[in-house]
């Protein structure tokens, strides 16, 4: 749905790329069920009420100020840098 909103409004619902996570989830669930689930979610999320809610959230979010302050713990580190630091601390990376 984030990609759908991005196509309609020019802005994704969340800024993370979840394509790899989605592919893994589809593999775990199995393709016949994953396709049915996609169809059901598409029907529900494609309804006019849901579109109105997303449009309202987008308008509210667009008018809110942004704060470019670094995270108090991680600073301006990217998600990859944070994951590598945490996994490195556990001796995995």
Secondary structure as GFF3:
##gff-version 3
##sequence-region A 1 93
A	DSSP	alpha_helix	2	9	.	.	.	ID=ss1
A	DSSP	alpha_helix	19	29	.	.	.	ID=ss2
A	DSSP	alpha_helix	31	45	.	.	.	ID=ss3
A	DSSP	alpha_helix	48	63	.	.	.	ID=ss4
A	DSSP	alpha_helix	79	89	.	.	.	ID=ss5
###
